[in-house]
Amino acid sequence: SNQFKDFYLSSQNADSSIFKIADYSSKVEVKCVRLDSLIRDTRIKLFKLEAEGAELEVIKGSKKLLNNIEYISADLGYEKGINQDTTFFKVSDYLIKNGFSLIEINLDRLTCLFRSHALD
């Protein structure tokens, strides 16, 4: 959503996030904007989703774009917040309910490739 959020910086591990992480070095306030309010009526071949645990929030903020996206590559590994949770189940469920299929998965890093049915 369009709002201000705390952003936890972790320069050492390159895993800064809007979710509080165990080893953050500082915190700043950032303005968050829905992606679908910035991009309109653009066909997207590949949407790379890497948000350090905020993948579901990013994809929900792109809802109006989903019919224009052919593929989504998503890093859904164990990196959300202090507990280092995965976003695999929630993101996969959301994308499948919105017309995507999971077509590839890399279990080493838990990265996934989804393909839209909207552009068939």
MDTraj code that builds the backbone (N, CA, C; nanometers):
import mdtraj as md
import numpy as np

residues = "SER ASN GLN PHE LYS ASP PHE TYR LEU SER SER GLN ASN ALA ASP SER SER ILE PHE LYS ILE ALA ASP TYR SER SER LYS VAL GLU VAL LYS CYS VAL ARG LEU ASP SER LEU ILE ARG ASP THR ARG ILE LYS LEU PHE LYS LEU GLU ALA GLU GLY ALA GLU LEU GLU VAL ILE LYS GLY SER LYS LYS LEU LEU ASN ASN ILE GLU TYR ILE SER ALA ASP LEU GLY TYR GLU LYS GLY ILE ASN GLN ASP THR THR PHE PHE LYS VAL SER ASP TYR LEU ILE LYS ASN GLY PHE SER LEU ILE GLU ILE ASN LEU ASP ARG LEU THR CYS LEU PHE ARG SER HIS ALA LEU ASP".split()
xyz = np.array([
    [0.0841, -0.1189, 0.0000],
    [0.0000, 0.0000, 0.0000],
    [0.0883, 0.1248, 0.0000],
    [0.0305, 0.2363, -0.0305],
    [0.1023, 0.3631, -0.0289],
    [0.1065, 0.4132, 0.1157],
    [0.2248, 0.4020, 0.1757],
    [0.2409, 0.4422, 0.3153],
    [0.3890, 0.4507, 0.3487],
    [0.4199, 0.4977, 0.4671],
    [0.5577, 0.4991, 0.5158],
    [0.5785, 0.3772, 0.6043],
    [0.6967, 0.3169, 0.5934],
    [0.7308, 0.1993, 0.6743],
    [0.8740, 0.2108, 0.7226],
    [0.9033, 0.1420, 0.8325],
    [1.0416, 0.1296, 0.8767],
    [1.1132, 0.0319, 0.7853],
    [1.2374, 0.0615, 0.7525],
    [1.3203, -0.0247, 0.6681],
    [1.4470, -0.0551, 0.7473],
    [1.4706, -0.1825, 0.7738],
    [1.5815, -0.2267, 0.8568],
    [1.7020, -0.2571, 0.7673],
    [1.8094, -0.1834, 0.7893],
    [1.9286, -0.1949, 0.7050],
    [2.0284, -0.2951, 0.7612],
    [2.0794, -0.3779, 0.6728],
    [2.1825, -0.4749, 0.7083],
    [2.2865, -0.4775, 0.5962],
    [2.3819, -0.3887, 0.6055],
    [2.4844, -0.3782, 0.5008],
    [2.5758, -0.4996, 0.4974],
    [2.5996, -0.5608, 0.6105],
    [2.6912, -0.6756, 0.6179],
    [2.6377, -0.7968, 0.5425],
    [2.5086, -0.8232, 0.5536],
    [2.4526, -0.9449, 0.4963],
    [2.3659, -0.9203, 0.3725],
    [2.3502, -0.7968, 0.3321],
    [2.2694, -0.7613, 0.2153],
    [2.1284, -0.8190, 0.2243],
    [2.0694, -0.8130, 0.3419],
    [1.9333, -0.8631, 0.3583],
    [1.8432, -0.7602, 0.4272],
    [1.8569, -0.6340, 0.3883],
    [1.7731, -0.5274, 0.4413],
    [1.6275, -0.5561, 0.4077],
    [1.5357, -0.5132, 0.4952],
    [1.3957, -0.5512, 0.4777],
    [1.3020, -0.4557, 0.5502],
    [1.1747, -0.4584, 0.5092],
    [1.0728, -0.3852, 0.5854],
    [1.0314, -0.4629, 0.7092],
    [1.0759, -0.5877, 0.7188],
    [1.0505, -0.6680, 0.8380],
    [1.1738, -0.6652, 0.9268],
    [1.1528, -0.6494, 1.0546],
    [1.2641, -0.6420, 1.1483],
    [1.3478, -0.7692, 1.1386],
    [1.4781, -0.7517, 1.1237],
    [1.5718, -0.8635, 1.1161],
    [1.6648, -0.8599, 1.2360],
    [1.7228, -0.9717, 1.2694],
    [1.8015, -0.9847, 1.3921],
    [1.9256, -0.8963, 1.3919],
    [1.9938, -0.8872, 1.2803],
    [2.1239, -0.8199, 1.2796],
    [2.1251, -0.6892, 1.2010],
    [2.0178, -0.6111, 1.2107],
    [2.0162, -0.4847, 1.1372],
    [2.1067, -0.3825, 1.2041],
    [2.1671, -0.2958, 1.1226],
    [2.2608, -0.1959, 1.1741],
    [2.1945, -0.0613, 1.1991],
    [2.0881, -0.0323, 1.1251],
    [2.0138, 0.0911, 1.1466],
    [1.8750, 0.0770, 1.0846],
    [1.7933, 0.1764, 1.1121],
    [1.6552, 0.1745, 1.0631],
    [1.6243, 0.3122, 1.0056],
    [1.5595, 0.3140, 0.8892],
    [1.5165, 0.4394, 0.8283],
    [1.3696, 0.4269, 0.7898],
    [1.3041, 0.5392, 0.7756],
    [1.1660, 0.5377, 0.7305],
    [1.1653, 0.5590, 0.5795],
    [1.0904, 0.4746, 0.5075],
    [1.0841, 0.4843, 0.3622],
    [0.9386, 0.4963, 0.3178],
    [0.9208, 0.5603, 0.2031],
    [0.7877, 0.5711, 0.1451],
    [0.7651, 0.4491, 0.0566],
    [0.6578, 0.3771, 0.0803],
    [0.6208, 0.2607, -0.0004],
    [0.5093, 0.3018, -0.0952],
    [0.5208, 0.2551, -0.2192],
    [0.4232, 0.2872, -0.3220],
    [0.3853, 0.1588, -0.3937],
    [0.2563, 0.1410, -0.4195],
    [0.2107, 0.0249, -0.4950],
    [0.2735, 0.0280, -0.6336],
    [0.3277, -0.0850, -0.6755],
    [0.3895, -0.0935, -0.8069],
    [0.2864, -0.0698, -0.9170],
    [0.1646, -0.1188, -0.8973],
    [0.0633, -0.1004, -1.0013],
    [0.0101, 0.0427, -1.0086],
    [0.0542, 0.1300, -0.9183],
    [0.0220, 0.2720, -0.9317],
    [0.1316, 0.3446, -1.0105],
    [0.2460, 0.2793, -1.0284],
    [0.3572, 0.3379, -1.1045],
    [0.3622, 0.2887, -1.2481],
    [0.3242, 0.1635, -1.2690],
    [0.3312, 0.1016, -1.4011],
    [0.1902, 0.0641, -1.4430],
    [0.1529, 0.1070, -1.5635],
    [0.0171, 0.0758, -1.6129],
    [0.0248, 0.0324, -1.7586],
    [-0.0603, -0.0591, -1.7937],
    [-0.0766, -0.1010, -1.9334],
    [0.0550, -0.1338, -2.0030],
    [0.1426, -0.2002, -1.9326],
    [0.2704, -0.2423, -1.9887],
    [0.2777, -0.3934, -1.9842],
    [0.3089, -0.4533, -2.0956],
    [0.3266, -0.5987, -2.0981],
    [0.4661, -0.6305, -2.0444],
    [0.4735, -0.7247, -1.9518],
    [0.5985, -0.7590, -1.8854],
    [0.6288, -0.9056, -1.9125],
    [0.7418, -0.9321, -1.9731],
    [0.7815, -1.0703, -2.0038],
    [0.8215, -1.1427, -1.8754],
    [0.9101, -1.0803, -1.7957],
    [0.9607, -1.1426, -1.6730],
    [0.9628, -1.0409, -1.5599],
    [0.8970, -1.0769, -1.4529],
    [0.8941, -0.9955, -1.3306],
    [0.9801, -1.0688, -1.2291],
    [1.0928, -1.0091, -1.1879],
    [1.1811, -1.0729, -1.0896],
    [1.1432, -1.0227, -0.9509],
    [1.1026, -1.1137, -0.8673],
    [1.0528, -1.0816, -0.7342],
    [1.1550, -1.1246, -0.6301],
    [1.2216, -1.0271, -0.5695],
    [1.3223, -1.0496, -0.4648],
    [1.3056, -0.9374, -0.3646],
    [1.2422, -0.9665, -0.2526],
    [1.2056, -0.8599, -0.1595],
    [1.2385, -0.8914, -0.0145],
    [1.3314, -0.9824, 0.0098],
    [1.3769, -1.0138, 0.1466],
    [1.2619, -1.0360, 0.2428],
    [1.1671, -1.1201, 0.2028],
    [1.0565, -1.1561, 0.2898],
    [0.9283, -1.0799, 0.2631],
    [0.9339, -0.9758, 0.1817],
    [0.8146, -0.8960, 0.1524],
    [0.7564, -0.9301, 0.0154],
    [0.7806, -1.0508, -0.0316],
    [0.7339, -1.0903, -0.1649],
    [0.5814, -1.0854, -0.1777],
    [0.5097, -1.1302, -0.0767],
    [0.3635, -1.1279, -0.0839],
    [0.3130, -0.9836, -0.0904],
    [0.3715, -0.8961, -0.0124],
    [0.3305, -0.7560, -0.0128],
    [0.3576, -0.6921, -0.1503],
    [0.4717, -0.7235, -0.2088],
    [0.5051, -0.6691, -0.3411],
    [0.4084, -0.7210, -0.4467],
    [0.3807, -0.8500, -0.4442],
    [0.2931, -0.9065, -0.5468],
    [0.1497, -0.8562, -0.5289],
    [0.1057, -0.8357, -0.4056],
    [-0.0275, -0.7783, -0.3836],
    [-0.0329, -0.6330, -0.4310],
    [0.0774, -0.5625, -0.4175],
    [0.0860, -0.4250, -0.4661],
    [0.1027, -0.4166, -0.6165],
    [0.1074, -0.5316, -0.6804],
    [0.1170, -0.5408, -0.8263],
    [-0.0068, -0.6063, -0.8857],
    [-0.1102, -0.6223, -0.8071],
    [-0.2287, -0.6995, -0.8483],
    [-0.2858, -0.6555, -0.9823],
    [-0.2929, -0.5256, -1.0062],
    [-0.3505, -0.4761, -1.1316],
    [-0.2601, -0.5036, -1.2518],
    [-0.1361, -0.5431, -1.2277],
    [-0.0416, -0.5754, -1.3348],
    [-0.0384, -0.7231, -1.3685],
    [-0.0920, -0.8076, -1.2831],
    [-0.0737, -0.9517, -1.2983],
    [-0.1161, -1.0044, -1.4345],
    [-0.2221, -0.9509, -1.4912],
    [-0.2661, -0.9979, -1.6226],
    [-0.1714, -0.9573, -1.7351],
    [-0.0780, -0.8679, -1.7068],
    [0.0183, -0.8220, -1.8067],
    [0.1542, -0.8909, -1.7936],
    [0.1688, -0.9780, -1.6949],
    [0.2973, -1.0427, -1.6681],
    [0.2931, -1.1858, -1.7200],
    [0.3958, -1.2229, -1.7994],
    [0.4003, -1.3592, -1.8523],
    [0.4673, -1.4551, -1.7538],
    [0.5815, -1.4157, -1.6996],
    [0.6545, -1.5005, -1.6045],
    [0.6897, -1.4209, -1.4802],
    [0.6909, -1.4895, -1.3659],
    [0.7399, -1.4318, -1.2410],
    [0.8450, -1.5260, -1.1852],
    [0.9649, -1.4723, -1.1647],
    [1.0726, -1.5445, -1.0982],
    [1.0781, -1.4918, -0.9552],
    [1.0650, -1.5806, -0.8581],
    [1.0538, -1.5355, -0.7193],
    [1.1510, -1.6094, -0.6275],
    [1.2229, -1.5322, -0.5475],
    [1.3066, -1.5885, -0.4416],
    [1.2192, -1.5964, -0.3179],
    [1.1809, -1.7169, -0.2794],
    [1.0859, -1.7363, -0.1702],
    [1.1490, -1.8089, -0.0523],
    [1.2799, -1.7948, -0.0401],
    [1.3550, -1.8650, 0.0625],
    [1.3292, -1.8155, 0.2034],
    [1.4079, -1.8653, 0.2930],
    [1.3919, -1.8411, 0.4364],
    [1.4616, -1.7117, 0.4759],
    [1.3911, -1.5988, 0.4586],
    [1.4536, -1.4698, 0.4864],
    [1.3571, -1.3647, 0.5400],
    [1.2374, -1.4050, 0.5812],
    [1.1403, -1.3074, 0.6298],
    [1.1528, -1.2874, 0.7805],
    [1.1961, -1.1691, 0.8175],
    [1.1978, -1.1284, 0.9571],
    [1.2961, -1.2025, 1.0453],
    [1.2817, -1.1826, 1.1729],
    [1.3723, -1.2410, 1.2728],
    [1.3690, -1.3930, 1.2690],
    [1.2522, -1.4518, 1.2448],
    [1.2403, -1.5979, 1.2417],
    [1.2860, -1.6607, 1.1107],
    [1.3211, -1.5761, 1.0139],
    [1.3680, -1.6245, 0.8840],
    [1.2679, -1.7211, 0.8200],
    [1.1427, -1.6802, 0.8158],
    [1.0366, -1.7614, 0.7578],
    [1.0440, -1.7617, 0.6054],
    [0.9846, -1.8615, 0.5444],
    [0.9722, -1.8672, 0.3992],
    [0.8426, -1.7988, 0.3562],
    [0.8411, -1.7467, 0.2347],
    [0.7195, -1.6887, 0.1787],
    [0.6633, -1.7788, 0.0682],
    [0.7208, -1.8976, 0.0533],
    [0.6844, -1.9882, -0.0551],
    [0.5346, -2.0193, -0.0596],
    [0.4785, -2.0623, 0.0505],
    [0.3393, -2.1086, 0.0509],
    [0.2407, -1.9952, 0.0226],
    [0.2571, -1.8831, 0.0910],
    [0.1635, -1.7720, 0.0737],
    [0.1733, -1.7116, -0.0667],
    [0.2942, -1.6935, -0.1166],
    [0.3106, -1.6361, -0.2502],
    [0.2609, -1.7331, -0.3567],
    [0.2964, -1.8595, -0.3448],
    [0.2503, -1.9598, -0.4418],
    [0.0990, -1.9684, -0.4438],
    [0.0366, -1.9752, -0.3280],
    [-0.1096, -1.9808, -0.3205],
    [-0.1728, -1.8587, -0.3870],
    [-0.1183, -1.7417, -0.3576],
    [-0.1725, -1.6178, -0.4135],
    [-0.1611, -1.6160, -0.5660],
    [-0.0431, -1.6531, -0.6158],
    [-0.0233, -1.6517, -0.7606],
    [-0.1096, -1.7559, -0.8312],
    [-0.1204, -1.8729, -0.7744],
    [-0.2037, -1.9776, -0.8347],
    [-0.3508, -1.9338, -0.8379],
    [-0.3984, -1.8707, -0.7308],
    [-0.5360, -1.8202, -0.7271],
    [-0.5580, -1.7069, -0.8269],
    [-0.4475, -1.6446, -0.8708],
    [-0.4569, -1.5333, -0.9643],
    [-0.4076, -1.5699, -1.1040],
    [-0.4170, -1.6984, -1.1391],
    [-0.3955, -1.7392, -1.2768],
    [-0.2546, -1.7779, -1.3168],
    [-0.1696, -1.8126, -1.2218],
    [-0.0332, -1.8554, -1.2520],
    [-0.0150, -2.0024, -1.2163],
    [0.0796, -2.0656, -1.2828],
    [0.1209, -2.2022, -1.2495],
    [0.2671, -2.2013, -1.2101],
    [0.3011, -2.2836, -1.1144],
    [0.4407, -2.3034, -1.0771],
    [0.5000, -2.4001, -1.1787],
    [0.6002, -2.3540, -1.2561],
    [0.6544, -2.4397, -1.3626],
    [0.7965, -2.4879, -1.3352],
    [0.8690, -2.4201, -1.2487],
    [1.0051, -2.4625, -1.2118],
    [1.0302, -2.4250, -1.0666],
    [1.1131, -2.5070, -1.0001],
    [1.1523, -2.4755, -0.8628],
    [1.2970, -2.5199, -0.8416],
    [1.3733, -2.4323, -0.7787],
    [1.5108, -2.4632, -0.7413],
    [1.5131, -2.4755, -0.5898],
    [1.5308, -2.5962, -0.5401],
    [1.5245, -2.6192, -0.3962],
    [1.6490, -2.5722, -0.3221],
    [1.7600, -2.5527, -0.3926],
    [1.8820, -2.5050, -0.3260],
    [1.8602, -2.3679, -0.2631],
    [1.7942, -2.2783, -0.3351],
    [1.7695, -2.1425, -0.2851],
    [1.6205, -2.1124, -0.2697],
    [1.5368, -2.2076, -0.3003],
    [1.3921, -2.1919, -0.3004],
    [1.3498, -2.0746, -0.3888],
    [1.3952, -2.0827, -0.5132],
    [1.3513, -1.9880, -0.6144],
    [1.2539, -2.0598, -0.7062],
    [1.1548, -1.9866, -0.7528],
    [1.0464, -2.0466, -0.8301],
    [1.0193, -1.9659, -0.9554],
    [0.9729, -2.0349, -1.0578],
    [0.9303, -1.9696, -1.1796],
    [0.7824, -2.0007, -1.2007],
    [0.7038, -1.8945, -1.2145],
    [0.5604, -1.9061, -1.2367],
    [0.5281, -1.8547, -1.3765],
    [0.4274, -1.9137, -1.4395],
    [0.3829, -1.8693, -1.5725],
    [0.2346, -1.8367, -1.5667],
    [0.1996, -1.7246, -1.6280],
    [0.0606, -1.6802, -1.6312],
    [-0.0193, -1.7554, -1.7362],
    [-0.1464, -1.7786, -1.7044],
    [-0.2394, -1.8363, -1.8022],
    [-0.3101, -1.7250, -1.8792],
    [-0.3015, -1.6017, -1.8305],
    [-0.3736, -1.4894, -1.8912],
    [-0.3242, -1.4583, -2.0317],
    [-0.1987, -1.4873, -2.0591],
    [-0.1418, -1.4520, -2.1888],
    [-0.1343, -1.5711, -2.2840],
    [-0.2036, -1.6809, -2.2520],
    [-0.2049, -1.7989, -2.3395],
    [-0.2755, -1.7691, -2.4703],
])
top = md.Topology()
chain = top.add_chain()
for i, resn in enumerate(residues, 1):
    res = top.add_residue(resn, chain, resSeq=i)
    for name in ("N", "CA", "C"):
        top.add_atom(name, md.element.get_by_symbol(name[0]), res)
traj = md.Trajectory(xyz[None], top)
